[in-house]
Amino acid sequence: MDLTLKLHARIAFASVLVLITTACNPISPAVNLPEGSIVPCDAIKSIPNPAADLVLDCLDGSAQIDLADIQGPAVINYWGSWCGPCREEIPFFVDIYNSNLDGLTVIGVNREERNRADAEKFIKDLGITYPQLSDPTGASKALVGQSIPVTVFIDESGQVAYQHNGAIKSTDELRRLILEHLGL
């Protein structure tokens, strides 16, 4: 099995584990965190996988998450504060997160940020309140490609159901992709 398929399988497996281990303690919009808070990664459902592929730090410093361990259903959005299309699509992810879709985990991955303060300002300015991982070296390029934004949809079994390259244009488009690929 090639590295990409192996990683996608591990990401899917991890996603299932995350859901199982955190299903009773999710962070949801009901927590009433201030908009733009750097959120702990407790809400990321994962299944420990002894063969780590790509471990990223939670942007708040609370944990490390192996992308292969993320359990679905989950939507993982790769972004950078310097990326104009990323800035345009983030409000759609905030809308989906705030709608509290049954069982859906929304995760951001800040990629290749030169200055952590820029990522924190981006989060605050756009009112993001879902967990964020940090990929300062761009190691995730090996999994999802060179450009951002990229959005990966992880199904309940922890498998990559779909990868959307480029910006999502509306909340309706994101809802349609979630329904189509994750059944939610």
ABEGO torsion letter per residue (X at the ends): XBAAAAAAAAAAAAAAAAAAAAAABBBBAAAGBBBGBBBBAAABBBBBBABBABBBBBAAGABBBBAAABBOBBBBBBBBAABAAAAAAAAAAAAAAAAGBBGBBBBBBBBGBABAAAAAAAAAAAGBABBBBBBAAGAAAAAAEABOBBBBBBBAAGBBABBBBEBBABAAAAAAAAAAAAGX
